[in-house]
């Protein structure tokens, strides 16, 4: 490779990690990197004092533009929107990018609560460890404005963060195994005991698959919902469940034949499930299944 391409490839994982955390979908992140590469290729790199800062700045600003458009589109999305998993195998390099905990789907969903500008400032400062001065320069704002954005973002994330801020992988796996067994052998008391009293269920069908259009709250309602889903799945002729790993945490996959019909991840309080996030959008699942079929289930031990 020529030196310009080599330099871009050296920073590619970092740039992709930033774009993915900004946008919540791998395809959008790849589009941003493609646009960044075109601008980089047209740039005289010998004239740059700090090529990495230039690349991060361009990637951030391209991501900001795309995120502003995406927020408008998501405001009209049919039902809840959930981030798209990065990969099914956490051993891939992208899943090892700095601060892997900030790649979890729960964390990406939290970032949706921030404005585009707050999200960019928070990620650059708190996840990628740029100083306030460096972050301000990348965003073309004053350092004081940068500090305010980061402060507001941290405050909002603290308020909305799940009770179990850092997920315990073993606990989540045990709860998902119990959840899987309850779906395979439907029983109301068993399902009811899995959920915290104020548990929530969020489903993303994108208007293309059966899913609740609004979040459901309460252990009793969630138990009834998943009892109904389990009975429906039995009528389909059976759904095969397995636990895999998405963005570094365990997730429950549901297969009907060779078709992936759901991928769910949970939040918990250490003892019970506090939230179920169910991805049912056929397009997102098809992209996920294409990777999953070629990847053996990940060990979480």
C-alpha positions in Angstrom: 0.0 0.0 0.0 1.1 3.6 -0.6 2.0 5.6 2.6 -1.3 7.5 2.5 -3.4 4.3 2.5 -1.2 2.8 5.1 -1.7 5.7 7.4 -5.4 5.6 7.0 -5.5 1.9 7.7 -3.5 2.4 10.9 -6.3 4.6 12.2 -9.2 2.8 10.7 -10.4 0.8 13.7 -10.4 4.0 15.9 -12.3 5.9 13.2 -14.8 3.1 12.7 -15.3 2.9 16.5 -16.1 6.6 16.7 -18.5 6.5 13.7 -20.3 3.4 14.9 -20.8 4.9 18.4 -22.0 8.1 16.9 -24.5 6.4 14.5 -25.5 3.1 16.0 -25.4 1.1 12.7 -22.3 -0.5 11.1 -23.4 0.3 7.6 -23.7 4.1 8.3 -20.3 3.9 10.0 -18.8 2.3 6.9 -20.4 5.0 4.7 -18.8 7.7 6.9 -15.4 6.0 6.6 -15.7 5.8 2.8 -16.4 9.5 2.6 -13.6 10.2 5.0 -11.2 8.1 2.9 -12.2 10.1 -0.3 -11.4 13.4 1.5 -8.2 11.9 2.9 -7.1 10.7 -0.5 -7.5 14.2 -1.9 -5.6 15.7 1.0 -1.9 16.7 0.9 -0.9 14.8 4.0 2.6 16.5 4.0 0.8 19.7 4.9 -0.8 18.3 8.0 0.7 18.8 11.4 -1.4 16.0 13.0 -2.8 13.5 10.5 -4.7 11.6 13.2 -6.4 14.7 14.4 -7.4 15.6 10.9 -8.9 12.1 10.3 -10.8 12.1 13.6 -12.1 15.7 12.9 -13.4 14.8 9.5 -14.9 11.5 10.7 -16.6 13.3 13.6 -18.1 16.0 11.4 -19.3 13.6 8.7 -20.9 11.5 11.5 -22.5 14.6 12.9 -24.1 15.5 9.6 -25.4 11.9 9.1 -26.6 11.7 12.7 -28.7 14.9 12.4 -30.4 13.4 9.4 -30.9 10.1 11.1 -32.5 11.7 14.2 -35.1 13.3 11.9 -35.7 9.9 10.3 -35.9 8.1 13.6 -38.5 10.6 14.9 -40.8 9.1 12.3 -39.7 5.5 12.7 -42.7 3.1 13.3 -42.2 2.1 17.0 -39.0 2.1 19.0 -35.6 2.2 17.2 -32.8 0.0 18.5 -29.1 0.1 17.5 -27.9 -2.5 15.1 -25.4 -4.9 16.5 -21.8 -4.6 15.2 -21.0 -8.2 14.9 -22.0 -11.6 16.3 -18.4 -12.6 17.3 -16.8 -10.5 20.0 -13.4 -11.8 19.0 -13.4 -9.7 15.9 -11.1 -6.7 16.1 -13.8 -4.1 16.0 -15.2 -5.5 19.3 -11.9 -5.0 21.0 -11.7 -1.2 20.2 -11.0 1.0 23.1 -13.4 1.0 26.0 -15.3 -2.0 24.9 -18.0 -1.4 27.5 -19.0 1.7 25.5 -19.8 -0.7 22.6 -22.6 -2.5 24.4 -26.0 -2.1 22.8 -27.5 -0.8 26.0 -24.9 2.0 26.1 -25.5 2.8 22.4 -29.2 3.1 23.2 -28.4 5.5 26.1 -26.4 7.7 23.7 -29.6 8.2 21.7 -30.9 10.4 24.5 -28.2 13.0 23.7 -28.2 15.6 21.1 -25.9 15.0 18.2 -23.5 17.7 19.5 -23.5 16.3 23.0 -22.9 12.8 21.7 -19.9 13.9 19.7 -18.3 15.9 22.6 -18.9 13.1 25.1 -17.4 10.3 22.9 -14.3 12.3 21.9 -13.6 13.3 25.5 -14.8 10.4 27.7 -14.4 7.4 25.4 -11.5 8.4 23.1 -9.6 10.4 25.7 -9.1 13.6 23.8 -8.6 16.7 26.0 -11.3 19.4 26.1 -9.1 21.6 24.0 -8.6 18.9 21.4 -12.3 18.0 21.4 -13.3 21.7 21.1 -10.9 22.1 18.1 -12.4 19.1 16.4 -15.9 20.4 16.9 -15.0 24.0 16.0 -16.4 25.3 19.3 -14.9 27.1 22.3 -13.4 25.0 25.1 -16.1 26.3 27.5 -18.8 25.2 25.2 -17.2 21.8 24.9 -17.0 21.4 28.7 -20.7 22.3 29.0 -21.7 19.7 26.3 -19.7 17.0 28.0 -21.1 17.9 31.4 -24.7 17.8 30.1 -24.1 14.5 28.4 -22.6 12.9 31.5 -25.4 14.2 33.7 -28.1 12.9 31.3 -26.4 9.5 31.0 -26.1 9.2 34.8 -29.8 9.9 35.2 -30.8 7.3 32.5 -28.2 4.6 33.2 -29.6 1.2 34.1 -29.4 0.2 37.7 -26.6 -2.3 36.9 -24.3 0.2 35.2 -21.6 -2.4 34.4 -23.2 -5.6 33.2 -22.0 -8.9 34.8 -21.6 -11.2 31.9 -22.1 -14.4 33.9 -25.3 -13.0 35.6 -26.7 -12.0 32.2 -26.0 -15.4 30.8 -27.7 -17.2 33.7 -30.8 -15.0 33.4 -30.9 -15.5 29.6 -30.6 -19.2 30.1 -33.6 -19.1 32.4 -35.5 -16.9 30.0 -34.7 -19.3 27.2 -36.0 -22.3 29.2 -39.2 -20.4 30.1 -39.8 -19.7 26.4 -39.2 -23.3 25.4 -41.5 -24.6 28.2 -44.0 -21.7 28.8 -45.1 -21.2 32.3 -46.5 -17.9 33.7 -45.1 -18.2 37.3 -41.6 -19.0 35.9 -41.7 -16.0 33.5 -43.2 -13.7 36.1 -40.3 -14.5 38.5 -37.7 -13.5 36.0 -38.7 -9.9 35.8 -38.3 -7.0 38.2 -41.5 -5.3 39.2 -40.8 -2.3 37.0 -39.2 -4.2 34.1 -39.6 -2.9 30.6 -39.8 -4.5 27.1 -38.8 -2.7 23.9 -39.2 -4.2 20.5 -37.9 -2.9 17.2 -39.8 -4.3 14.2 -39.4 -1.2 12.0 -43.0 -1.6 10.9 -42.0 -4.8 9.0 -42.4 -7.4 11.7 -44.7 -7.9 14.6 -43.6 -5.9 17.5 -45.1 -3.6 20.2 -45.2 0.0 19.1 -44.5 1.3 22.5 -42.4 0.1 25.5 -44.3 -2.2 27.9 -43.8 -1.8 31.6 -44.4 -4.1 34.6 -43.5 -7.7 35.4 -47.0 -9.0 34.9 -47.4 -7.4 31.5 -44.0 -8.7 30.3 -44.8 -12.2 31.6 -48.1 -12.2 29.6 -46.4 -10.9 26.5 -43.7 -13.5 26.5 -46.1 -16.3 27.4 -48.1 -15.3 24.3 -44.9 -15.2 22.2 -43.8 -18.6 23.4 -47.1 -20.2 22.6 -47.1 -18.6 19.2 -43.6 -19.9 18.5 -44.7 -23.4 19.4 -47.5 -23.1 16.8 -45.0 -22.1 14.2 -43.6 -25.6 14.5 -40.9 -24.6 17.0 -38.3 -21.9 17.3 -34.7 -22.8 18.1 -33.0 -20.6 20.7 -29.4 -20.1 21.4 -27.2 -17.7 23.4 -24.6 -15.8 21.5 -22.6 -12.6 22.1 -23.5 -9.2 20.7 -21.2 -6.2 21.2 -19.5 -7.9 24.1 -22.6 -9.1 26.1 -24.8 -12.2 25.8 -27.9 -12.1 23.7 -30.7 -14.6 23.0 -31.2 -15.5 19.3 -34.4 -17.1 18.0 -34.3 -19.1 14.8 -37.2 -20.4 12.7 -35.5 -22.8 10.4 -32.6 -20.9 8.9 -34.3 -17.5 9.5 -33.2 -15.4 12.4 -36.5 -13.9 13.8 -35.3 -12.2 16.9 -32.2 -11.1 18.8 -32.7 -9.9 22.4 -30.4 -8.5 25.0 -31.2 -7.6 28.6 -30.5 -5.2 31.5 -30.6 -6.6 35.0 -30.3 -5.6 38.6 -28.1 -8.5 39.5 -31.0 -10.8 40.3 -33.8 -10.2 37.8 -34.3 -8.8 34.3 -35.1 -5.1 34.3 -35.3 -4.6 30.5 -35.6 -6.7 27.4 -34.6 -5.2 24.1 -35.8 -7.3 21.2 -34.6 -6.8 17.7 -37.2 -8.0 15.2 -36.5 -5.8 12.2 -36.0 -8.2 9.2 -33.3 -6.1 7.6 -31.2 -5.8 10.7 -31.7 -9.5 11.5 -30.7 -10.6 8.0 -27.5 -8.6 8.2 -26.8 -10.1 11.6 -27.6 -13.6 10.5 -25.2 -13.4 7.5 -22.4 -13.0 10.0 -23.8 -15.3 12.6 -24.2 -18.4 10.3 -20.5 -18.4 9.6 -19.5 -17.9 13.3 -19.8 -20.5 16.1 -21.5 -19.4 19.3 -19.1 -17.4 21.4 -18.0 -18.7 24.8 -18.7 -16.2 27.6 -16.6 -18.0 30.2 
